[in-house]
Structure formats: C-alpha cells, structure tokens
Amino acid sequence: MSRFVVKLLTVAAAVVGFVLFGMPVAQAADGQAADVGTQAWSYHIESSCAGWEGPIRQGANYWGDVTEGGGTPVRCQNSAITDCGFLADGIETTDVHGNLIVVGCNYGAGQLIKLFPGAVNDPALLAAHEFGHNWYGHSYDGCASWASPTDVMATTMC
C-alpha cells in the first residue's frame, strides 16, 4: 500500500474516532484501533528547550493525559531542522524571504522530537503537531490550527 494511502487511512481513522468518541483514534500495534487518550505515554524536555517548557507541555497535553519524565525526548534549536528527511515529514513555515523551512520533526514516531519554537507564532501548536506524529501522519496540505485534531496535523505553520 502506498505511503499516501496509508496516511489518508490514518487521518480518516483519526477523524472518525474524534467525531464518535471525542478523542483521536490511533492504530495499535496489533492493528486494532486504540484511543490516544487512554494510552500511557511520556516525554521529557531537554535543557535546549529552556524557556519553552510551557508551550511544549500545552502541546503534549492536547493529546490527553501524558506524563512528563522519560519517554520521548524533546530537543529545541534556534535554526531550521535540516535532518528530518522529506520536507513533508516535518512541519514547515517560510522565512522572511519566503523560503520553506522545517520547524519541527518527530523521528521514528516518538523516538525524538526536534522543535524550532522561535520560528513560529504558536510554539504550543507546533509541539502538539509533532507529538501528534507519535500516532498520525499529516492530514492535509494547509495551515495548522487548534480547530480539530485533523487541523493540528496539517502540514504548515501559518
């Protein structure tokens, strides 16, 4: 099955789960639907994110009850992320010259999250988007917003 079709199916499951159950639905390891809100998961904020802890916590908490300490490391930097792989695998914005830059990346569905929070207007939304990649792909090409889980997972910070 193509990567595009898998992403579409993942997004469709998230939308259906949110509408029916009030929380996003992810695919469990055994192929069964799993409620993200009931999954135990955790993260820890590295020292490179000093000053950004509040927005990162807000973004993590968007996906339900989460424990801070252990789990996914969150690292911050003051420049574009250049080792994310395909541009579509991170979340993008443009610089003052209109050049596309990657401002967030989730490596290996929760093995490491990198953020460039100073480049965006809403670093909490950026964090929520990247934490969302623990379960979901991008929902559509467009501007991310807090309107729904599907909108959080859009491709661009506008």
Backbone as JSON Lines, residues from 0, in Angstrom:
{"i":0,"aa":"M","n":[0.86,-1.16,0.0],"ca":[0.0,0.0,0.0],"c":[0.91,1.23,0.0]}
{"i":1,"aa":"S","n":[0.55,2.22,-0.79],"ca":[1.4,3.42,-0.89],"c":[1.36,4.23,0.41]}
{"i":2,"aa":"R","n":[2.43,4.99,0.61],"ca":[2.53,5.83,1.8],"c":[1.39,6.84,1.86]}
{"i":3,"aa":"F","n":[1.01,7.39,0.72],"ca":[-0.08,8.36,0.65],"c":[-1.39,7.74,1.11]}
{"i":4,"aa":"V","n":[-1.68,6.53,0.65],"ca":[-2.93,5.85,1.02],"c":[-2.93,5.55,2.52]}
{"i":5,"aa":"V","n":[-1.78,5.11,3.05],"ca":[-1.69,4.82,4.49],"c":[-1.96,6.09,5.3]}
{"i":6,"aa":"K","n":[-1.38,7.23,4.86],"ca":[-1.62,8.48,5.57],"c":[-3.1,8.85,5.52]}
{"i":7,"aa":"L","n":[-3.73,8.69,4.37],"ca":[-5.15,9.01,4.25],"c":[-5.99,8.14,5.16]}
{"i":8,"aa":"L","n":[-5.69,6.86,5.23],"ca":[-6.44,5.96,6.1],"c":[-6.23,6.32,7.56]}
{"i":9,"aa":"T","n":[-5.0,6.68,7.93],"ca":[-4.72,7.09,9.31],"c":[-5.51,8.33,9.68]}
{"i":10,"aa":"V","n":[-5.52,9.3,8.79],"ca":[-6.27,10.54,9.04],"c":[-7.76,10.25,9.12]}
{"i":11,"aa":"A","n":[-8.27,9.41,8.24],"ca":[-9.69,9.07,8.27],"c":[-10.05,8.43,9.6]}
{"i":12,"aa":"A","n":[-9.2,7.52,10.09],"ca":[-9.46,6.89,11.39],"c":[-9.46,7.93,12.51]}
{"i":13,"aa":"A","n":[-8.55,8.89,12.44],"ca":[-8.49,9.94,13.47],"c":[-9.76,10.77,13.46]}
{"i":14,"aa":"V","n":[-10.23,11.14,12.28],"ca":[-11.43,11.97,12.18],"c":[-12.64,11.21,12.69]}
{"i":15,"aa":"V","n":[-12.8,9.95,12.27],"ca":[-13.93,9.14,12.71],"c":[-13.87,8.96,14.23]}
{"i":16,"aa":"G","n":[-12.68,8.66,14.76],"ca":[-12.53,8.47,16.21],"c":[-12.87,9.72,16.98]}
{"i":17,"aa":"F","n":[-12.44,10.88,16.49],"ca":[-12.72,12.13,17.18],"c":[-14.21,12.43,17.17]}
{"i":18,"aa":"V","n":[-14.85,12.24,16.03],"ca":[-16.29,12.52,15.91],"c":[-17.1,11.58,16.79]}
{"i":19,"aa":"L","n":[-16.77,10.3,16.77],"ca":[-17.56,9.31,17.5],"c":[-17.23,9.25,18.99]}
{"i":20,"aa":"F","n":[-15.95,9.41,19.34],"ca":[-15.54,9.17,20.71],"c":[-15.0,10.39,21.43]}
{"i":21,"aa":"G","n":[-14.83,11.49,20.73],"ca":[-14.35,12.71,21.37],"c":[-12.85,12.78,21.54]}
{"i":22,"aa":"M","n":[-12.14,11.72,21.21],"ca":[-10.68,11.72,21.26],"c":[-10.18,11.1,19.96]}
{"i":23,"aa":"P","n":[-8.99,11.48,19.53],"ca":[-8.43,10.87,18.33],"c":[-8.22,9.37,18.53]}
{"i":24,"aa":"V","n":[-8.27,8.63,17.44],"ca":[-8.04,7.2,17.48],"c":[-6.77,6.89,16.72]}
{"i":25,"aa":"A","n":[-5.9,6.1,17.3],"ca":[-4.66,5.69,16.65],"c":[-4.72,4.2,16.38]}
{"i":26,"aa":"Q","n":[-3.79,3.73,15.59],"ca":[-3.7,2.32,15.27],"c":[-2.77,1.67,16.29]}
{"i":27,"aa":"A","n":[-3.24,0.68,17.01],"ca":[-2.42,-0.03,17.98],"c":[-1.49,-0.99,17.25]}
{"i":28,"aa":"A","n":[-0.49,-1.5,17.96],"ca":[0.49,-2.4,17.35],"c":[-0.16,-3.65,16.77]}
{"i":29,"aa":"D","n":[-1.25,-4.1,17.37],"ca":[-1.93,-5.31,16.89],"c":[-2.93,-5.02,15.78]}
{"i":30,"aa":"G","n":[-2.96,-3.77,15.27],"ca":[-3.85,-3.42,14.19],"c":[-5.21,-2.94,14.64]}
{"i":31,"aa":"Q","n":[-5.51,-3.04,15.93],"ca":[-6.79,-2.6,16.45],"c":[-6.75,-1.09,16.71]}
{"i":32,"aa":"A","n":[-7.91,-0.46,16.67],"ca":[-7.97,0.96,16.98],"c":[-7.69,1.16,18.46]}
{"i":33,"aa":"A","n":[-6.93,2.2,18.79],"ca":[-6.6,2.5,20.18],"c":[-6.91,3.96,20.44]}
{"i":34,"aa":"D","n":[-7.52,4.24,21.57],"ca":[-7.85,5.61,21.95],"c":[-6.59,6.28,22.48]}
{"i":35,"aa":"V","n":[-6.13,7.32,21.78],"ca":[-4.92,8.02,22.2],"c":[-5.05,8.51,23.63]}
{"i":36,"aa":"G","n":[-6.22,8.95,24.02],"ca":[-6.42,9.49,25.35],"c":[-6.22,8.48,26.46]}
{"i":37,"aa":"T","n":[-6.29,7.18,26.16],"ca":[-6.13,6.17,27.2],"c":[-4.77,5.48,27.12]}
{"i":38,"aa":"Q","n":[-3.95,5.84,26.15],"ca":[-2.63,5.24,26.03],"c":[-1.67,5.89,27.01]}
{"i":39,"aa":"A","n":[-0.87,5.09,27.68],"ca":[0.16,5.64,28.56],"c":[1.34,6.06,27.68]}
{"i":40,"aa":"W","n":[1.75,7.32,27.8],"ca":[2.92,7.78,27.08],"c":[3.55,8.91,27.86]}
{"i":41,"aa":"S","n":[4.79,9.19,27.54],"ca":[5.52,10.21,28.29],"c":[6.55,10.89,27.39]}
{"i":42,"aa":"Y","n":[7.08,11.97,27.9],"ca":[8.11,12.73,27.19],"c":[8.97,13.42,28.24]}
{"i":43,"aa":"H","n":[10.13,13.87,27.8],"ca":[10.94,14.73,28.68],"c":[11.55,15.85,27.84]}
{"i":44,"aa":"I","n":[11.59,17.02,28.44],"ca":[12.07,18.21,27.77],"c":[13.56,18.37,28.07]}
{"i":45,"aa":"E","n":[14.37,18.44,27.03],"ca":[15.81,18.6,27.22],"c":[16.14,20.06,27.54]}
{"i":46,"aa":"S","n":[17.33,20.27,28.09],"ca":[17.75,21.6,28.52],"c":[17.81,22.61,27.37]}
{"i":47,"aa":"S","n":[17.94,22.15,26.14],"ca":[17.96,23.05,24.99],"c":[16.63,23.79,24.83]}
{"i":48,"aa":"C","n":[15.58,23.33,25.5],"ca":[14.25,23.94,25.41],"c":[13.95,24.88,26.57]}
{"i":49,"aa":"A","n":[14.98,25.3,27.3],"ca":[14.78,26.21,28.43],"c":[14.02,27.45,27.97]}
{"i":50,"aa":"G","n":[12.94,27.76,28.67],"ca":[12.1,28.89,28.32],"c":[10.9,28.51,27.47]}
{"i":51,"aa":"W","n":[10.92,27.33,26.88],"ca":[9.81,26.86,26.03],"c":[9.01,25.74,26.69]}
{"i":52,"aa":"E","n":[9.26,25.45,27.96],"ca":[8.61,24.31,28.62],"c":[7.09,24.44,28.63]}
{"i":53,"aa":"G","n":[6.55,25.62,28.91],"ca":[5.1,25.81,28.97],"c":[4.4,25.47,27.66]}
{"i":54,"aa":"P","n":[4.83,26.04,26.53],"ca":[4.2,25.68,25.27],"c":[4.36,24.2,24.91]}
{"i":55,"aa":"I","n":[5.5,23.62,25.25],"ca":[5.71,22.2,24.95],"c":[4.74,21.36,25.77]}
{"i":56,"aa":"R","n":[4.57,21.68,27.04],"ca":[3.6,20.95,27.89],"c":[2.18,21.1,27.35]}
{"i":57,"aa":"Q","n":[1.83,22.32,26.94],"ca":[0.49,22.55,26.38],"c":[0.28,21.67,25.14]}
{"i":58,"aa":"G","n":[1.28,21.62,24.27],"ca":[1.16,20.79,23.07],"c":[1.04,19.31,23.38]}
{"i":59,"aa":"A","n":[1.83,18.84,24.36],"ca":[1.75,17.42,24.75],"c":[0.39,17.1,25.33]}
{"i":60,"aa":"N","n":[-0.12,17.98,26.18],"ca":[-1.4,17.74,26.85],"c":[-2.59,17.77,25.9]}
{"i":61,"aa":"Y","n":[-2.42,18.32,24.71],"ca":[-3.51,18.31,23.73],"c":[-3.95,16.87,23.43]}
{"i":62,"aa":"W","n":[-3.01,15.93,23.46],"ca":[-3.32,14.55,23.09],"c":[-3.76,13.7,24.28]}
{"i":63,"aa":"G","n":[-4.13,14.31,25.38],"ca":[-4.66,13.54,26.5],"c":[-3.71,13.56,27.68]}
{"i":64,"aa":"D","n":[-3.99,12.75,28.65],"ca":[-3.21,12.71,29.88],"c":[-1.86,12.08,29.58]}
{"i":65,"aa":"V","n":[-0.8,12.84,29.81],"ca":[0.55,12.41,29.5],"c":[1.43,12.64,30.72]}
{"i":66,"aa":"T","n":[2.47,11.87,30.84],"ca":[3.41,12.01,31.94],"c":[4.68,12.68,31.44]}
{"i":67,"aa":"E","n":[5.11,13.7,32.17],"ca":[6.39,14.33,31.84],"c":[7.47,13.63,32.64]}
{"i":68,"aa":"G","n":[8.5,13.17,31.94],"ca":[9.6,12.43,32.56],"c":[9.71,11.09,31.88]}
{"i":69,"aa":"G","n":[10.85,10.83,31.25],"ca":[11.03,9.6,30.49],"c":[10.37,9.74,29.13]}
{"i":70,"aa":"G","n":[10.36,8.68,28.39],"ca":[9.68,8.68,27.1],"c":[10.39,9.49,26.03]}
{"i":71,"aa":"T","n":[9.62,10.12,25.17],"ca":[10.13,10.85,24.02],"c":[10.94,12.07,24.44]}
{"i":72,"aa":"P","n":[12.23,12.15,24.03],"ca":[12.98,13.37,24.31],"c":[12.54,14.48,23.36]}
{"i":73,"aa":"V","n":[12.44,15.7,23.9],"ca":[12.09,16.87,23.1],"c":[13.29,17.81,23.14]}
{"i":74,"aa":"R","n":[13.81,18.11,21.96],"ca":[15.01,18.95,21.82],"c":[14.64,20.18,21.01]}
{"i":75,"aa":"C","n":[15.16,21.34,21.42],"ca":[14.9,22.59,20.71],"c":[16.18,23.12,20.08]}
{"i":76,"aa":"Q","n":[16.01,23.87,19.02],"ca":[17.13,24.52,18.37],"c":[16.7,25.88,17.84]}
{"i":77,"aa":"N","n":[17.68,26.71,17.51],"ca":[17.42,28.07,17.05],"c":[17.67,28.22,15.56]}
{"i":78,"aa":"S","n":[17.43,27.16,14.82],"ca":[17.6,27.19,13.38],"c":[16.71,26.13,12.76]}
{"i":79,"aa":"A","n":[16.61,26.19,11.44],"ca":[15.79,25.22,10.72],"c":[16.32,23.8,10.96]}
{"i":80,"aa":"I","n":[15.42,22.85,10.91],"ca":[15.77,21.45,11.08],"c":[16.13,20.89,9.71]}
{"i":81,"aa":"T","n":[17.34,20.41,9.57],"ca":[17.85,20.02,8.26],"c":[17.97,18.52,8.07]}
{"i":82,"aa":"D","n":[17.77,17.73,9.12],"ca":[17.97,16.28,9.0],"c":[16.68,15.49,9.2]}
{"i":83,"aa":"C","n":[15.57,16.09,8.84],"ca":[14.27,15.46,9.07],"c":[13.9,14.46,7.98]}
{"i":84,"aa":"G","n":[14.57,14.44,6.88],"ca":[14.17,13.59,5.77],"c":[13.37,14.42,4.8]}
{"i":85,"aa":"F","n":[12.33,13.85,4.24],"ca":[11.49,14.59,3.32],"c":[10.86,15.78,4.03]}
{"i":86,"aa":"L","n":[10.72,16.91,3.33],"ca":[10.1,18.08,3.92],"c":[8.72,17.77,4.45]}
{"i":87,"aa":"A","n":[8.0,16.88,3.81],"ca":[6.64,16.55,4.22],"c":[6.61,15.81,5.56]}
{"i":88,"aa":"D","n":[7.75,15.31,6.02],"ca":[7.78,14.58,7.29],"c":[7.85,15.51,8.49]}
{"i":89,"aa":"G","n":[8.18,16.76,8.28],"ca":[8.2,17.74,9.36],"c":[7.05,18.71,9.17]}
{"i":90,"aa":"I","n":[7.04,19.78,9.94],"ca":[6.05,20.83,9.7],"c":[6.83,22.05,9.24]}
{"i":91,"aa":"E","n":[6.3,22.73,8.24],"ca":[7.03,23.79,7.58],"c":[6.46,25.17,7.88]}
{"i":92,"aa":"T","n":[7.29,26.16,7.65],"ca":[6.9,27.56,7.61],"c":[7.82,28.22,6.6]}
{"i":93,"aa":"T","n":[7.67,29.48,6.37],"ca":[8.58,30.18,5.47],"c":[9.32,31.25,6.24]}
{"i":94,"aa":"D","n":[10.56,31.53,5.81],"ca":[11.33,32.59,6.45],"c":[10.93,33.93,5.85]}
{"i":95,"aa":"V","n":[11.59,35.0,6.27],"ca":[11.23,36.35,5.81],"c":[11.43,36.52,4.32]}
{"i":96,"aa":"H","n":[12.19,35.63,3.7],"ca":[12.43,35.7,2.26],"c":[11.5,34.78,1.47]}
{"i":97,"aa":"G","n":[10.6,34.11,2.17],"ca":[9.68,33.2,1.5],"c":[10.22,31.81,1.27]}
{"i":98,"aa":"N","n":[11.4,31.49,1.83],"ca":[11.98,30.15,1.67],"c":[11.34,29.18,2.66]}
{"i":99,"aa":"L","n":[11.02,28.0,2.18],"ca":[10.42,26.98,3.02],"c":[11.46,26.46,4.02]}
{"i":100,"aa":"I","n":[11.09,26.4,5.31],"ca":[11.97,25.82,6.32],"c":[11.19,24.84,7.18]}
{"i":101,"aa":"V","n":[11.88,23.82,7.65],"ca":[11.26,22.83,8.54],"c":[11.49,23.3,9.97]}
{"i":102,"aa":"V","n":[10.4,23.41,10.74],"ca":[10.46,23.94,12.11],"c":[10.15,22.89,13.17]}
{"i":103,"aa":"G","n":[9.82,21.67,12.76],"ca":[9.55,20.6,13.71],"c":[9.7,19.25,13.05]}
{"i":104,"aa":"C","n":[10.12,18.26,13.82],"ca":[10.26,16.92,13.27],"c":[10.1,15.91,14.39]}
{"i":105,"aa":"N","n":[9.41,14.82,14.11],"ca":[9.25,13.7,15.03],"c":[9.94,12.5,14.37]}
{"i":106,"aa":"Y","n":[11.03,12.08,14.93],"ca":[11.83,10.98,14.37],"c":[11.32,9.66,14.92]}
{"i":107,"aa":"G","n":[10.98,8.74,14.05],"ca":[10.62,7.38,14.46],"c":[9.37,7.3,15.31]}
{"i":108,"aa":"A","n":[8.38,8.14,15.05],"ca":[7.1,8.11,15.78],"c":[7.31,8.11,17.29]}
{"i":109,"aa":"G","n":[8.09,9.09,17.76],"ca":[8.26,9.25,19.19],"c":[9.62,8.92,19.75]}
{"i":110,"aa":"Q","n":[10.61,8.63,18.88],"ca":[11.96,8.37,19.38],"c":[12.67,9.67,19.75]}
{"i":111,"aa":"L","n":[12.37,10.76,19.03],"ca":[12.95,12.07,19.29],"c":[12.08,13.11,18.6]}
{"i":112,"aa":"I","n":[11.83,14.23,19.28],"ca":[11.14,15.36,18.66],"c":[12.1,16.54,18.7]}
{"i":113,"aa":"K","n":[12.25,17.2,17.54],"ca":[13.02,18.44,17.46],"c":[12.07,19.56,17.1]}
{"i":114,"aa":"L","n":[12.26,20.7,17.76],"ca":[11.42,21.88,17.54],"c":[12.3,23.11,17.32]}
{"i":115,"aa":"F","n":[11.83,24.0,16.47],"ca":[12.42,25.34,16.3],"c":[11.32,26.31,16.72]}
{"i":116,"aa":"P","n":[11.04,26.4,18.04],"ca":[9.87,27.14,18.52],"c":[9.93,28.64,18.29]}
{"i":117,"aa":"G","n":[11.11,29.21,18.2],"ca":[11.24,30.64,17.99],"c":[10.87,31.09,16.6]}
{"i":118,"aa":"A","n":[10.66,30.15,15.69],"ca":[10.34,30.49,14.3],"c":[8.85,30.6,14.03]}
{"i":119,"aa":"V","n":[8.02,30.27,15.01],"ca":[6.58,30.2,14.77],"c":[5.82,31.11,15.73]}
{"i":120,"aa":"N","n":[4.6,31.46,15.34],"ca":[3.74,32.29,16.18],"c":[3.12,31.53,17.34]}
{"i":121,"aa":"D","n":[2.97,30.21,17.19],"ca":[2.31,29.4,18.22],"c":[3.15,28.15,18.49]}
{"i":122,"aa":"P","n":[4.17,28.25,19.36],"ca":[5.02,27.09,19.63],"c":[4.26,25.93,20.28]}
{"i":123,"aa":"A","n":[3.17,26.19,20.99],"ca":[2.37,25.09,21.57],"c":[1.73,24.27,20.45]}
{"i":124,"aa":"L","n":[1.23,24.94,19.42],"ca":[0.64,24.23,18.28],"c":[1.71,23.41,17.55]}
{"i":125,"aa":"L","n":[2.88,23.98,17.4],"ca":[3.99,23.24,16.8],"c":[4.28,21.98,17.6]}
{"i":126,"aa":"A","n":[4.36,22.1,18.92],"ca":[4.61,20.93,19.77],"c":[3.48,19.92,19.66]}
{"i":127,"aa":"A","n":[2.23,20.38,19.69],"ca":[1.09,19.46,19.56],"c":[1.17,18.7,18.25]}
{"i":128,"aa":"H","n":[1.51,19.41,17.18],"ca":[1.62,18.76,15.87],"c":[2.69,17.66,15.91]}
{"i":129,"aa":"E","n":[3.85,17.99,16.44],"ca":[4.93,17.0,16.44],"c":[4.62,15.83,17.37]}
{"i":130,"aa":"F","n":[4.04,16.08,18.55],"ca":[3.61,14.96,19.4],"c":[2.58,14.11,18.68]}
{"i":131,"aa":"G","n":[1.71,14.74,17.9],"ca":[0.69,14.0,17.14],"c":[1.28,12.98,16.19]}
{"i":132,"aa":"H","n":[2.51,13.23,15.73],"ca":[3.17,12.27,14.84],"c":[3.55,10.98,15.55]}
{"i":133,"aa":"N","n":[3.39,10.91,16.87],"ca":[3.55,9.62,17.55],"c":[2.52,8.62,17.03]}
{"i":134,"aa":"W","n":[1.38,9.13,16.52],"ca":[0.3,8.28,16.04],"c":[-0.14,8.56,14.62]}
{"i":135,"aa":"Y","n":[-0.02,9.8,14.15],"ca":[-0.63,10.21,12.89],"c":[0.35,10.8,11.91]}
{"i":136,"aa":"G","n":[-0.02,10.7,10.64],"ca":[0.69,11.42,9.58],"c":[0.04,12.78,9.41]}
{"i":137,"aa":"H","n":[0.46,13.47,8.36],"ca":[-0.17,14.76,8.06],"c":[-1.58,14.54,7.54]}
{"i":138,"aa":"S","n":[-2.47,15.46,7.89],"ca":[-3.87,15.33,7.49],"c":[-4.13,15.96,6.13]}
{"i":139,"aa":"Y","n":[-3.54,17.13,5.86],"ca":[-3.71,17.79,4.57],"c":[-2.66,18.88,4.44]}
{"i":140,"aa":"D","n":[-2.44,19.33,3.2],"ca":[-1.52,20.45,2.96],"c":[-2.27,21.73,3.23]}
{"i":141,"aa":"G","n":[-1.86,22.42,4.24],"ca":[-2.52,23.67,4.6],"c":[-2.05,24.12,5.96]}
{"i":142,"aa":"C","n":[-2.72,25.14,6.49],"ca":[-2.32,25.75,7.75],"c":[-2.82,24.96,8.95]}
{"i":143,"aa":"A","n":[-1.92,24.69,9.88],"ca":[-2.29,24.03,11.13],"c":[-3.06,25.02,12.02]}
{"i":144,"aa":"S","n":[-3.99,24.49,12.8],"ca":[-4.73,25.3,13.76],"c":[-5.21,24.39,14.88]}
{"i":145,"aa":"W","n":[-5.8,25.0,15.92],"ca":[-6.33,24.25,17.05],"c":[-7.77,23.76,16.81]}
{"i":146,"aa":"A","n":[-8.33,23.95,15.63],"ca":[-9.75,23.68,15.4],"c":[-10.14,22.22,15.62]}
{"i":147,"aa":"S","n":[-9.25,21.29,15.35],"ca":[-9.55,19.86,15.5],"c":[-8.24,19.09,15.41]}
{"i":148,"aa":"P","n":[-8.22,17.82,15.8],"ca":[-7.0,17.02,15.62],"c":[-6.55,17.0,14.16]}
{"i":149,"aa":"T","n":[-7.49,16.95,13.24],"ca":[-7.14,16.97,11.83],"c":[-6.42,18.27,11.47]}
{"i":150,"aa":"D","n":[-6.9,19.39,12.01],"ca":[-6.26,20.67,11.72],"c":[-4.89,20.79,12.41]}
{"i":151,"aa":"V","n":[-4.74,20.23,13.59],"ca":[-3.44,20.23,14.25],"c":[-2.42,19.52,13.38]}
{"i":152,"aa":"M","n":[-2.84,18.5,12.67],"ca":[-1.92,17.69,11.88],"c":[-1.76,18.17,10.44]}
{"i":153,"aa":"A","n":[-2.23,19.37,10.11],"ca":[-1.97,19.96,8.8],"c":[-0.48,20.25,8.66]}
{"i":154,"aa":"T","n":[-0.02,20.47,7.43],"ca":[1.41,20.48,7.15],"c":[2.16,21.77,7.44]}
{"i":155,"aa":"T","n":[1.49,22.9,7.58],"ca":[2.21,24.17,7.6],"c":[1.79,25.03,8.79]}
{"i":156,"aa":"M","n":[2.77,25.68,9.42],"ca":[2.5,26.69,10.44],"c":[2.37,28.01,9.7]}
{"i":157,"aa":"C","n":[1.2,28.61,9.77],"ca":[0.96,29.86,9.01],"c":[0.95,31.06,9.93]}
